[in-house]
Amino acid sequence: MRAFMGLAVLLLCVAATLGRVWPWTPDVPDKEAEKKVKFELYTRDNPEEPEMATVSELPETLKYFNNALPTKILVHGWHGSKKHTIELKNAYLSVADMNVFLINWHEVDTLYYPGAAARVKSVARQQGAFITYLVQQLGLRGEDLHIVGHSLGAHIAGLSSLHIEGDFTIGRITGLDPAGPLFKDGRENRLDKSHAAFVDIIHTCGNVFGYHDPIGHADFYPNGGGAFQPGCLLADITTGKCSHNRAYSLFGESINNEDAFLARPSLLDTKDSSFCSRVDTDADKVPMGAFVPESARGVFCLATRAEAPFGYGDEDVDVVTNWASSLQAKLMKLAFWRRRHD
């Protein structure tokens, strides 16, 4: 059955190879992105109908924005369904009043993955400009800002920090399975722990659609961090995104249950494919997700269930890793990741 997913990965690799030689520039001019990247604000006063803004038409004020409340910015990934960010928004507003922005960049997204990856920096510039507006015009404070980005959205979250004017530091960035293909190392190219005071990562499809290496202050590897996540075998074969999207589900569950996902530090280097097979059982468990302590540092491992509720809570369950085939990993690295150090 893995052969089917292998074929899907092979086709993606072919698309990436074409992207290196195809005679067009897939980036989006900033002037176009200024008009098409939308910032949608939800609060408990307007939980269903967002207040809208773009960088090209910034309002003098936002009626529902309250700078005394925490601010969340949720950023979708490549052809990400709005359903996922809406679910996170609803979960957040169910536990507390806050400003929740959904960044909608679907109008500058593309079915062609290399093109979408090339547009990340342009979208990040718009997000940086919008955060500058919130800071300078509406009094947003760095310690109140938490950005949550999935896949390509994780890199948008991080790179936006490079475009915020003035002396401002983002309080926290959470990367939900940051995209791996076509992203070179370095803080100018992808999400990096230097982009915020605290950066935490949840890896669920490493070495296939997600970034495998630890890139945050705290990196969490449910079930080893790779495909196939529990319950995702059939869906990964047919659609290829179950494991990649599982990071959304795990993070969403943690908003309403801070002890759902308790992880232990790994004792092995992540270059070892079985690095989650040895954890420090003497160390305190660390909660993954919405309530991870910002003092957390290092690589953490945990097991999850195949269906919701995914968290085992305080149960001690051995981590069983489900890595994608070695052929898939080699193909992906050949087509995408060798460019990291170009």
C-alpha positions as CSV (number, residue, x, y, z in Angstrom):
1,M,0.0,0.0,0.0
2,R,2.9,2.3,0.6
3,A,3.6,2.1,-3.1
4,F,0.6,4.4,-3.7
5,M,1.9,7.1,-1.4
6,G,5.4,6.6,-3.0
7,L,3.9,7.3,-6.4
8,A,2.2,10.5,-5.1
9,V,5.5,11.6,-3.6
10,L,7.3,10.8,-6.9
11,L,4.8,13.0,-8.8
12,L,5.5,15.8,-6.4
13,C,9.2,15.4,-6.9
14,V,8.7,15.6,-10.7
15,A,6.8,18.9,-10.2
16,A,9.6,20.3,-8.1
17,T,12.2,19.3,-10.8
18,L,10.1,21.1,-13.4
19,G,9.9,24.1,-11.2
20,R,13.7,24.5,-11.3
21,V,13.7,24.8,-15.1
22,W,10.3,26.2,-16.0
23,P,10.6,29.5,-17.8
24,W,8.5,31.6,-15.4
25,T,8.8,33.4,-12.1
26,P,6.1,32.0,-9.7
27,D,6.4,34.8,-7.2
28,V,3.6,37.3,-6.6
29,P,4.4,41.0,-6.8
30,D,3.9,42.7,-3.5
31,K,1.4,45.2,-4.9
32,E,-0.9,42.3,-5.8
33,A,-0.4,40.6,-2.4
34,E,-1.2,43.9,-0.7
35,K,-4.7,43.7,-2.1
36,K,-5.4,40.0,-2.0
37,V,-4.0,38.8,1.4
38,K,-6.8,39.3,3.8
39,F,-6.7,39.7,7.6
40,E,-9.9,38.6,9.3
41,L,-10.5,39.5,12.9
42,Y,-12.8,37.5,15.2
43,T,-13.5,38.1,18.9
44,R,-16.3,37.0,21.3
45,D,-18.2,40.2,20.1
46,N,-18.0,39.0,16.5
47,P,-17.4,35.3,16.6
48,E,-18.9,34.5,13.2
49,E,-18.6,37.6,11.0
50,P,-15.0,38.8,10.7
51,E,-13.9,42.4,10.5
52,M,-11.7,42.5,7.3
53,A,-8.6,44.4,6.3
54,T,-5.8,44.3,3.7
55,V,-2.5,46.1,3.7
56,S,-3.6,48.2,0.7
57,E,-6.6,49.4,2.7
58,L,-5.7,49.6,6.4
59,P,-8.5,51.2,8.4
60,E,-7.9,53.9,11.0
61,T,-9.0,51.5,13.6
62,L,-10.5,48.0,14.0
63,K,-13.8,48.2,15.8
64,Y,-13.4,44.8,17.6
65,F,-9.7,44.9,18.3
66,N,-8.8,45.2,22.0
67,N,-5.1,45.7,22.8
68,A,-5.8,44.6,26.4
69,L,-6.5,41.1,25.2
70,P,-4.1,38.4,23.9
71,T,-3.8,38.3,20.1
72,K,-3.6,35.1,18.0
73,I,-2.8,35.1,14.3
74,L,-3.6,31.8,12.5
75,V,-2.0,31.2,9.1
76,H,-3.1,28.4,6.7
77,G,-0.7,26.4,4.5
78,W,-0.7,25.3,0.9
79,H,-4.3,25.0,-0.2
80,G,-5.2,24.8,3.4
81,S,-8.9,24.4,4.2
82,K,-10.3,27.3,6.1
83,K,-12.1,24.7,8.2
84,H,-8.9,24.0,10.2
85,T,-8.2,27.6,11.1
86,I,-11.9,28.2,11.9
87,E,-11.8,25.2,14.3
88,L,-8.8,26.7,16.0
89,K,-10.5,30.1,16.2
90,N,-13.6,28.6,17.8
91,A,-11.5,26.6,20.3
92,Y,-9.6,29.7,21.4
93,L,-12.8,31.8,21.8
94,S,-14.4,29.0,23.8
95,V,-11.8,29.3,26.5
96,A,-11.2,33.1,26.6
97,D,-11.9,36.4,24.9
98,M,-9.1,37.4,22.6
99,N,-8.3,38.9,19.2
100,V,-8.1,36.1,16.7
101,F,-6.9,36.9,13.2
102,L,-7.2,34.4,10.3
103,I,-4.7,35.2,7.5
104,N,-6.4,34.3,4.2
105,W,-3.9,34.1,1.3
106,H,-5.9,31.8,-0.9
107,E,-6.0,34.3,-3.7
108,V,-2.3,34.3,-4.1
109,D,-1.9,30.5,-3.5
110,T,-1.5,28.1,-6.4
111,L,-2.0,24.4,-7.2
112,Y,1.6,24.3,-8.3
113,Y,3.5,23.7,-5.0
114,P,6.9,25.3,-6.0
115,G,5.0,28.4,-7.0
116,A,3.2,28.5,-3.7
117,A,6.4,28.0,-1.8
118,A,8.0,30.9,-3.7
119,R,5.1,33.2,-2.6
120,V,5.7,32.6,1.1
121,K,8.1,35.6,1.4
122,S,5.6,37.9,-0.3
123,V,2.8,36.9,2.0
124,A,5.2,37.2,5.0
125,R,6.0,40.8,4.0
126,Q,2.2,41.6,4.1
127,Q,1.8,40.0,7.5
128,G,4.8,41.9,8.8
129,A,3.3,45.2,7.5
130,F,0.0,44.3,9.1
131,I,1.6,43.6,12.5
132,T,3.5,46.9,12.2
133,Y,0.1,48.6,11.8
134,L,-1.3,46.8,14.8
135,V,1.7,47.9,16.9
136,Q,1.9,51.5,15.8
137,Q,-1.8,52.3,15.4
138,L,-3.6,50.0,17.8
139,G,-1.1,49.4,20.6
140,L,-0.3,45.7,20.1
141,R,2.4,44.5,22.5
142,G,4.9,41.8,21.6
143,E,4.3,39.6,24.7
144,D,0.6,39.5,23.7
145,L,1.2,38.1,20.2
146,H,1.1,34.4,19.4
147,I,1.2,33.3,15.7
148,V,0.2,29.8,14.8
149,G,1.1,28.6,11.2
150,H,0.6,25.3,9.4
151,S,2.9,24.0,6.7
152,L,3.8,27.0,4.4
153,G,2.0,29.1,7.0
154,A,4.6,28.3,9.6
155,H,7.3,29.8,7.4
156,I,5.1,32.8,6.7
157,A,4.7,33.2,10.5
158,G,8.4,33.2,11.1
159,L,9.5,35.3,8.1
160,S,6.9,38.0,8.9
161,S,9.1,38.9,11.9
162,L,11.8,40.2,9.5
163,H,9.3,42.8,8.2
164,I,8.0,44.4,11.4
165,E,9.2,47.9,11.8
166,G,10.7,49.2,15.0
167,D,12.0,47.4,18.1
168,F,9.4,44.6,18.4
169,T,9.7,41.0,19.2
170,I,6.9,38.5,18.6
171,G,6.1,36.7,21.9
172,R,5.5,33.2,20.5
173,I,5.3,31.3,17.2
174,T,3.9,27.8,16.9
175,G,4.8,25.8,13.8
176,L,2.3,23.1,12.9
177,D,4.3,20.6,10.8
178,P,6.3,23.4,8.9
179,A,6.7,22.6,5.2
180,G,9.9,20.8,4.3
181,P,10.1,20.7,0.5
182,L,12.1,23.5,-1.1
183,F,13.0,25.3,2.1
184,K,16.6,26.0,2.6
185,D,18.1,26.5,6.1
186,G,18.6,29.9,7.5
187,R,16.4,32.5,9.3
188,E,16.0,34.4,6.0
189,N,14.5,31.3,4.3
190,R,12.3,29.5,6.8
191,L,10.9,29.5,10.4
192,D,13.7,29.8,12.9
193,K,13.8,30.0,16.7
194,S,15.3,33.6,16.4
195,H,12.0,34.8,14.9
196,A,10.2,35.0,18.3
197,A,10.9,35.0,22.0
198,F,9.6,31.4,22.0
199,V,9.2,29.0,19.1
200,D,7.6,25.6,19.5
201,I,7.1,23.0,16.7
202,I,4.8,20.0,16.3
203,H,6.2,17.6,13.7
204,T,3.7,15.1,12.2
205,C,4.9,14.4,8.6
206,G,8.7,14.9,8.7
207,N,10.8,14.1,5.6
208,V,7.7,13.9,3.5
209,F,5.6,17.1,3.5
210,G,6.9,18.4,6.8
211,Y,10.3,19.6,8.1
212,H,12.0,16.9,10.1
213,D,14.9,18.7,11.8
214,P,14.3,20.5,15.1
215,I,14.1,24.3,14.3
216,G,12.4,25.7,17.5
217,H,13.2,26.2,21.1
218,A,11.0,23.1,21.8
219,D,10.3,20.5,19.1
220,F,7.6,17.9,19.6
221,Y,7.5,14.6,17.7
222,P,4.2,12.7,18.1
223,N,4.8,9.1,17.3
224,G,8.2,9.9,16.0
225,G,7.1,12.9,14.0
226,G,6.7,11.2,10.6
227,A,4.2,9.6,8.3
228,F,2.2,7.6,8.9
229,Q,0.5,9.0,12.0
230,P,-1.9,6.6,13.8
231,G,-5.1,6.3,11.9
232,C,-3.6,8.0,8.8
233,L,-2.4,5.0,6.8
234,L,-5.4,4.8,4.4
235,A,-5.9,8.6,4.2
236,D,-2.2,9.2,3.5
237,I,-2.3,6.7,0.7
238,T,-5.3,8.3,-0.9
239,T,-4.9,12.0,-0.2
240,G,-1.4,12.3,1.2
241,K,-2.3,14.9,3.8
242,C,-3.7,13.2,6.9
243,S,-0.4,13.1,8.8
244,H,0.5,16.6,7.7
245,N,-2.9,18.0,8.9
246,R,-2.8,15.9,12.1
247,A,-0.8,18.8,13.7
248,Y,-3.9,20.9,13.5
249,S,-6.0,18.3,15.3
250,L,-3.5,17.8,18.1
251,F,-3.0,21.5,18.7
252,G,-6.8,22.2,18.6
253,E,-7.4,19.4,21.2
254,S,-4.7,20.9,23.5
255,I,-6.6,24.3,23.6
256,N,-9.4,22.6,25.6
257,N,-7.2,20.1,27.5
258,E,-3.8,21.4,28.5
259,D,-2.8,18.0,29.8
260,A,-3.8,16.0,26.7
261,F,-0.3,15.6,25.3
262,L,2.4,15.1,27.9
263,A,5.8,14.5,26.3
264,R,9.3,13.4,27.6
265,P,12.7,14.6,26.3
266,S,14.5,12.3,23.8
267,L,17.8,10.9,24.8
268,L,19.0,10.4,21.2
269,D,20.0,12.6,18.3
270,T,17.1,13.2,15.8
271,K,19.4,12.0,13.0
272,D,18.8,8.6,14.4
273,S,15.5,7.3,12.8
274,S,14.6,5.7,16.2
275,F,15.4,8.7,18.3
276,C,12.0,8.5,20.1
277,S,12.8,5.0,21.2
278,R,14.7,6.3,24.2
279,V,13.3,9.1,26.4
280,D,14.2,10.4,29.8
281,T,11.7,8.8,32.1
282,D,13.2,10.7,35.1
283,A,12.4,14.1,33.6
284,D,9.2,15.9,34.1
285,K,6.6,15.6,31.4
286,V,6.1,18.7,29.2
287,P,2.7,19.5,27.7
288,M,2.7,19.8,23.9
289,G,0.4,22.4,22.3
290,A,-1.4,25.5,23.4
291,F,0.0,25.4,27.0
292,V,3.6,24.4,26.5
293,P,5.7,26.3,29.0
294,E,7.9,28.9,27.4
295,S,10.9,27.6,29.4
296,A,10.8,24.3,27.5
297,R,13.9,23.5,25.5
298,G,14.9,20.6,23.4
299,V,13.3,17.6,21.6
300,F,10.3,15.8,23.1
301,C,8.5,12.6,22.1
302,L,5.0,11.3,22.9
303,A,2.4,8.8,21.6
304,T,-1.1,9.7,20.4
305,R,-4.3,7.8,19.6
306,A,-5.5,7.0,16.1
307,E,-8.7,9.1,16.6
308,A,-10.1,11.9,18.7
309,P,-9.5,12.4,21.6
310,F,-5.9,11.9,20.5
311,G,-4.2,12.6,23.8
312,Y,-3.3,9.9,26.3
313,G,-3.0,12.4,29.1
314,D,-0.8,11.2,31.9
315,E,-0.8,7.6,30.7
316,D,2.7,6.2,30.0
317,V,2.4,4.8,26.4
318,D,5.5,3.8,24.4
319,V,6.1,5.7,21.2
320,V,5.7,3.6,18.1
321,T,7.3,5.4,15.1
322,N,5.7,5.0,11.6
323,W,8.3,6.3,9.2
324,A,7.6,6.8,5.5
325,S,9.6,4.4,3.3
326,S,13.3,5.0,2.9
327,L,12.6,5.4,-0.9
328,Q,10.1,8.2,-0.3
329,A,12.6,10.0,2.0
330,K,15.4,9.7,-0.5
331,L,13.2,10.9,-3.4
332,M,12.0,13.9,-1.4
333,K,15.5,14.8,-0.3
334,L,16.8,14.5,-3.9
335,A,14.1,16.7,-5.3
336,F,13.7,19.3,-2.5
337,W,15.9,19.3,0.5
338,R,19.3,19.2,-1.2
339,R,18.6,22.9,-2.1
340,R,18.7,23.9,1.6
341,H,22.4,24.7,1.5
342,D,22.5,26.0,-2.1
